Amino acid sequence: MSDRIVVTGGAGYIGSHVCVELLSRGASLLVIDNFANSHPEAVTRIQEIANADVVLLERDMADPAHKTDIVKAVKDFRPDGGIHLAGLKAVGESVAEPARYYSVNIGSALTLIEALEAANARTIVFSSSATVYGEDNANPVDEAGATAPTNPYGRTKYFIEDMIKDIARSDDKWRAVNLRYFNPVGAHPSGKIGEDPNGLPNNLFPFIAQVAVGRREKLSVFGNDYPTSDGTGIRDYIHVSDLARGHAAALSYLHQQETGCAIDVNLGTGVGYSVLEAVAAFKRASNRDIPYEIVPRRDGDIAEIYANASLAQKLFNWRAEKSLKEMCADHWRWQSQNPDGYTD
Ligand code: UDP
């Protein structure tokens, strides 16, 4: 792959794995990140793993004062396209501060779109989320499923998807894929990069990992009275390296398209696991105890969702390959080698 790709949010959890994947395929990267929820050390480690350098621009995609710099840097880089991952992602915070979420997430996407236009490189892969689906869909959920996000974070993802479709409709030079991620977990098998949440983790796997390593006393399991096999919520966990390969596959697909397009594509495994199944798998992989207590349901959570990932297979010739066991083993390797994350 001789592509030149702009990766916004390239130092983050998913972004860092996407960068390693693209670099290992021979791509050249311009990484734009403001390290608001990521660490410069991640960029160092990306380069170590891939044995290749990236061009790094430390700027805020949502700050109007940085826009001129960003557009110029993107133009100068002469990219073939961009992958947009920069943004805020905490559901609870988005309920408390919706205006900031709309401003940062939508503003960042618009800045990349403007920069890619200026660089005459109208190819974009957007980091969307299964959170755009409502709770009324039968599982497995395909891309035609009803969209009804239940919080401001999810709505920013949904609005950006629609915005990208409007832009593609207005100009058939645009080629776009909105990747609807299910639940990314795990880490690069080297243990050098992984998820490093700020403060109390919101998501299940980083929480379990911090309990296993002794940073937290116990996990709270949000509800065991759902209509599922063991009463706990069911999700489609996908290894972050599989997810990263999905981005490379989406880019290759877009480069082959002769006309404009904007499509939504699920990235998941197609298999759902309950919270208690995930805890048991992590316990086996880490050989550590994972104490937990059952607490009331978390607001906005749904009982069960897992993907129909056949469109990604059909269009991109991509499918998830790594098992829950590998997700847990790799997540644990990262957590145990970096108990305090990148700040260690
Ligand atoms: N969950 C839990 N305890 C936690 C975090 C999550 O029981 O500390 C459950 C949550 O209710 C859901 C599943 O784990 O059923 C996955 O939650 P996560 O926040 O990781 O992803 P979501 O699917 O909500 O985006």
Boltz pocket constraint, residues with backbone or C-beta under 6 A from the ligand:
constraints:
  - pocket:
      binder: B
      contacts: [[A, 183], [A, 201], [A, 202], [A, 203], [A, 204], [A, 205], [A, 207], [A, 219], [A, 220], [A, 221], [A, 222], [A, 223], [A, 232], [A, 233], [A, 234], [A, 235], [A, 275], [A, 298], [A, 301], [A, 302], [A, 303]]
      max_distance: 6.0
